[in-house]
Amino acid sequence: MSREPSPDAGSPARAADLRLAGEWLARHDLAGARPTPLLASRLAIRRRARLAAHVILGMLIITSALASSTFGGVQPQRPLQLPALTVVVAGLLLAQSLLDRWVRRVDQRAGATLSRRAAHLIQPGWRAVLGQPYAVFAVATFAGAMVLAGSALAVPDPTVRRLAVVLLIGLFGATAILVLQLRHLLRHPVVAEDEESLTADVIMRVEDARLLTTPNVQWALPIVLLFGTAPGWWGAASVAYLILGLAAFVALHKRAPSSATVARRAMSDR
């Protein structure tokens, strides 16, 4: 990553991307490096992809909420409701896959423009990118949400059981999206031309992985779908699950080393 003055920024959008890249470098103890157009474009595409991913997951929650209102209504259940919801979830998963491919292609084009590559490139695995504590937290969050959904299936009320089916479909859809994103993080090639850009690449992976473990859908879907409809004991269990999850999430983020520290540790072990 060049320490020379950056080239002409050109358009206002490119200038803004370079400014944001400089701020990103400063936050990660790389203030001595000048932001390059390569880094600025990679960070910009990730911001856009992250926004689109939030929209996709939001659509998943909205679709599930609409399905729950239909199942909970007075009209008879239509036989194609569950298949239609499944098709919608599959479409959202396809959109997420195309989104990940878009980011990967931008990285590939960026790598093709490099005049040289950093020596001794690393391909960090899941322990370096995600880390065991975050992996355990993600698995525990998913397991807790599945236990909630399974307990709702045991309720005799047919409306609650139908909503529990919708919850299960939404949870599996959100988990599949998470797996696709983690697969992309672990498999796409490193894009770096020197030691600093290599550090920046690993930092981006670590930050993306940690954002993915934020269980927004796992926490929101049970409340959206079943709170107030399921029995009181289920509502109390869902609130306890949310509070315990938030406490664990806060403790994990406070105790975990920074993404820059994790990246430097991964590079020192190569």
N, C-alpha and C positions, 0 to 999 in steps of 0.2 A: 504494500500500500504506500503510494508515493507520499513523501514528505514535502514535495515541491508544491507551489501554488497550483490550485486546481485549474483545469482549462476553462475556457469561456463557458459560463453556465448556459448561455443561450436563452431559452424561453423562461418565463417566470416560474413555470411548473418545475423545470429542471433546477432552477436556482433554489426553489423551496425544498426539493428533494435533497440537494447537496447540503443545505442548511440543516435539515433534519438528520442527515447522515453524520454531520459533524457533531451534533448534539448527542447522537447515539454513541459515537466513539468516546466522547467525554464521559458519558455515564458508565462506560465499561473500561475505564482506566487506559484508554488508548488516545488520549487527547493529543499526544505528540504526532499522531498520524493525520495527514490531510485526507479529507473525504474525496474519493474518486467517483467518477460517473458510474463505474462498475458497481461499487458498493451502494451508491445512491439508488441505482435502478433495482438492485436486488432487495433492498429494504422497502422501496416503494411498492414493488409487486407483492411483497409479503403483507404490507398494510392493506392493500386492496383485497388480496385473497382472504385475509383474516376477517375483513368486513363481510365479504361474500359468504364465508363459512358461518358467521353469526346469523346472516339472513337465512341460510339453508336450515340451520338448527331452529331458528325462530319459526320458520314455516312448518317444521316438524311438530313443534309444540302447538301451533295454531290449528294444524290439521287434526291433531289428537283431541284438542279441546272441542272443535266442531263435531268430531265423531262422538265425543262423550255427550254433547248436548243432544245429538240425534238419538243415541242409544237410551238416554235418560228421559226422552220425551214420551208423550202419550201415543204417538203414532206407532203402528206395528213396525217391527224391525224388518228392513228390506234385506233379502238374502245376499245381495251383492255389496253390502256396506263394508264388510271385512276384506273381501278381495280388492275392493276399490282402494281402501286404506293401504293395503299391502303394495298395490301398484304405485301409489303416491310415495310411499317410503322408498321403494326401489328407484323411482325417478330421482328422489333427492340424493340417494346414494350415488347414482350415476352422475348427477351434477357435481357432487363432491369429488368424485374420481376425475372428472374433466377439469375441475378447478386445480387439483393437485398436479395434473398433467401440464396445465398452463404454467404453473410456477416452475416445474421441472424443465420445461422447454426454454423458459427464459434463462434459467441457470445454465442450460446447455449452450445456448447461443452466447451467453456471457463468457463461458469457459473457452469457446472457440475463438474469441477475440484476443485472448491472452497471448502475449509474445513468449512467455515462458511460464512454467508451473513451479510451485514451491517444491523444493527437494524433500524426499521422504514423506510424501503425502500420507495422511492417516484416513481411515474410514471408521469413525467411532461407532462402537456398538451401542446396544440399548443401555448397558450399565453406565456408559459415559454420557450418553445423550439424555436419558430419562433418569437413571439412578434407581436403585432398589427401593428407597423409601417412597418415591413418587409412584413406582409401579405397584407397590403394595397398597398404597392409598387408592389408586384407580381400581384395582381388583376388589378391594373391600367396599368401595362405594357402589360398584356395580352389583356385588353380592347382596348388599343391604337393600338396594332398590328391587332386586329380584325377589328377595324374601318378602318385602312389602307386597309386591304384586301377587306372589304365590299365596300369601295369607288372605288377600282379598278374594282370590278364586275360591277359597274355602267357605266364604259367606253364602248362605242359602239364597239371598236376594239375587234374582236373575239380572237385574240392572247393574248391580255392583260387579257381578261376574263378567258381564259383557264389557264393562269399563276396564276391568282388570286385564282382559284380553287386549284391548286397545293399548293399555299401559305397557304390556309385554312387547307388543309390536314396536311401540315407540322406543323402548329401552334397547331392544335388539338393533333397531335402526341406528340409534345414536352411538351404540358401541361399535357397530360396523364402520361408521364414519370415522370414529376414533382410530380404529385399527388401520384403515386406509391411510389416514394422515401420518400415523407413526411409521407405517411401512415406507411412505414417501421420504420421511425424514432420515430413515436409516439407510435407504438404498440409493438416493440420488448422489451423484459424485460430488466430491469436494471441488469448489471453485476458488482457487487461490494462486497468487503469483509470487508471494513472499511470506515471511513469517507473520507479519501483522494481518494480512488478509486471510491467512490460514486460521489465525486466532479468531478473527471476526466471523469466519464461516462456522466454526464450532460453536461460538457464542450464539449465533442465530439458531442453530439446531437445538441447543439446550433451552433457549427461551421459548421456541415453538413447542417443544415437548412439554414444558411446564404449563404453558397455556392450555394445551390439550387435556391435561389432567384436571382442569377446573370443571367439576361435574355439574354444570348448569342444568343440563337436561335431566340428569338423574335426580337432582333436587327439585326441579320445577314440575316435572310430569306427574308425580304422585299427588301433589297439591292441586294442580290444574284439573286432574281427572276425577279424583275420588274424595278429596277433602269435603266434608259436609254431606256426602252421599253414603259413604261406608259407615259402619258402626263407630261409636265414640272411641272404643279401644284402638281402632285402626288409626283414627285421627291423632290420638295421643302418641302412638308409635311412630307415625310419619313426622310429627313435630320433633320427637326425641331423635330420630334419625337425622333430621336436618340440623339440629343444634350440635349433636356430636360430630357430624361431618364438618360443619363450619369450624368447630374448635380444633379438630385435627388438621384442617386445611391451614388455619392461621398458624398453628404450632409448627407445621411442616415448613411453611414459607419463612418463618422467623429463624428456624434452626438450620435450614439448608444453606450451604455456601452459595455465593453469588454465581451467576452464569459465567462471568469472566474467570472466577477461581476454578470452576469446574473445567472450563476450556483449557486453561493453562496446565492444570493437572493432567488432562488427557494428552496434551502435547508433550509433557515431560515424560510420559510413560511410553511414548511411541518408540 
